[in-house]
C-alpha cells in the first residue's frame, strides 16, 4: 500500500466519545508501563513522529484497544537538534520502531507536507490525538501557523 493520509472512516470525537476504529489509521499512542503518555503519527513502517517529552521504556501502539492494534517497542529516538528540555522548545522527535508494522485498513501512514507546501486560509486540516475531549477540559494551546 503506497497511499498515505486516507481515512476510511472520518468521524470526529463529539462529547468525549472515542472515534471509530480506522478513523485515523496513523494515530499512535506512546505508552509507559501500559499508560498513555502522548500521541504520535506513523510516517512509515518504521517511524513515528511525536511531540517529545523525556520518557524511558516506552512502547508505541497504533490505533486503540482492538484486534487491529499493533504494539512494539522503540529502538531509537532522534530529537530535533535544537530541542531544549527546560523550555520544551523544538519538542519534536522521530521514534524508530523495533520492528516494522504491516499496513492494513486500520494502520497506515500519515502524509507529511512537502517543505514548499502552502496552506491558504480556509484550507481544511485535522488535528488528532488524546486529550480533554469532555466539556470543561483544559484547552491546549495551538500556535498560529505563521509561527511554525
RAVEN-V666113 format. One record per pair of residues at least 6 apart in sequence whose ideal C-beta (glycine too) atoms are under 6 Angstrom apart, sorted by the first residue. I is the first residue (numbers start at 1). J is the second residue. If there is no record, write none. Layout:
i:I j:J
i:I j:J
This chain:
i:1 j:103
i:1 j:108
i:4 j:109
i:4 j:111
i:5 j:110
i:5 j:111
i:7 j:23
i:8 j:22
i:8 j:105
i:9 j:20
i:9 j:22
i:9 j:23
i:11 j:19
i:11 j:20
i:11 j:23
i:13 j:19
i:13 j:133
i:16 j:133
i:16 j:134
i:21 j:66
i:22 j:105
i:22 j:106
i:24 j:128
i:25 j:106
i:25 j:107
i:25 j:108
i:26 j:41
i:26 j:42
i:26 j:109
i:26 j:110
i:27 j:128
i:28 j:40
i:28 j:42
i:28 j:48
i:28 j:60
i:28 j:62
i:29 j:36
i:29 j:61
i:30 j:37
i:30 j:38
i:30 j:40
i:30 j:50
i:30 j:58
i:30 j:60
i:31 j:59
i:32 j:55
i:32 j:57
i:32 j:58
i:36 j:130
i:37 j:55
i:38 j:50
i:38 j:51
i:39 j:129
i:39 j:130
i:40 j:48
i:40 j:49
i:40 j:50
i:41 j:49
i:41 j:110
i:42 j:48
i:42 j:62
i:42 j:109
i:43 j:49
i:43 j:109
i:44 j:109
i:45 j:100
i:45 j:101
i:46 j:96
i:46 j:97
i:46 j:100
i:47 j:94
i:47 j:96
i:48 j:60
i:48 j:95
i:49 j:94
i:50 j:93
i:51 j:91
i:52 j:91
i:52 j:92
i:52 j:93
i:58 j:74
i:59 j:71
i:59 j:73
i:61 j:69
i:61 j:71
i:62 j:70
i:62 j:107
i:63 j:69
i:63 j:106
i:68 j:106
i:70 j:101
i:72 j:97
i:72 j:98
i:72 j:99
i:73 j:98
i:74 j:95
i:75 j:96
i:75 j:98
i:76 j:96
i:77 j:93
i:77 j:95
i:78 j:94
i:79 j:93
i:80 j:90
i:80 j:92
i:82 j:90
i:83 j:90
i:101 j:107
i:131 j:140
i:132 j:138
